Amino acid sequence: MYTKTDELKDRINVRKFELMAKLAEFKADTRAEASSDIDTVKAKLAKLEHSLKDGWDNMTDAVKGQLNDWLAN
């Protein structure tokens, strides 16, 4: 059965891979602004990893809220 947690996980994974693709683009960019863009994307990915530190199986409602907020920003 497909649960809300499964849906959240799928949405998180899609967004994570989008950000990783953007990071690769920014790394290839020679503009000065690209450096701050890289830092922004890295910070967003780090925030995600911090939220997921206990894994998907041990997720609380508070963490689910953090992840939904992460997706919204």
N, C-alpha and C positions, 0 to 999 in steps of 0.2 A: 504494500500500500504506500502510495506517495504522500508524505506528510508535509506539513508547513515547514518543518526543519529541512527536509529534502529540497523544497522549493527555495528556501533561503540559501542553502548551500549552493544550489545551481546558480542563483543570481549573483552570489558572492564570487563564485569561480569565473563567471563571464566577465564581471567588472574587473577582477584581478588580472585576467589575461589581457583585457583592454588596456589597463594601466601599464602592464609590462611591455606591451607593444609601443605605447606612447613613450615609455622610458627609453626604449631602443631608438626611437626616432629622435628624441631629444639628445641622446648621446652622440648621434651622428650630426647633429646641428652645430654649426660653428658660431652662431650668434651668442652674444654675451647673455641674453635673456635665457638661453637654454639652460644655463647653469642653475638658475633659480627654479626653472621648471623641473629640472632633474631632482632638486632638493624637495620640491613640493610632492612629486610623485613618490619619491622614496619615503617621505614622512607618512604619506597616506598608506603605503604598503606596510610600513612598520607598525602603524596603528592597527591595521588588520591582523597582522601576525600576533600582536600583543593580545588582542581580543580573543584570538583562537588558541591561545597557549595551552588551554586545558583540553582542547580537542572538541570535536562535534558531539561526541557521546556524552560529555559532562557539561553540556551547555545549560546555563541558567536563563531565566527570562530576562534578567538584566543584560546579559551578554547578547541575547537576541535583539534587544532594544538597541544596544551599541552598534551591532552589525547593520540593523536597519537604518540607523542614523548615518553610518559610514556610507551606505549605498546612496543615501539622499544627498550627500555632500560631494 
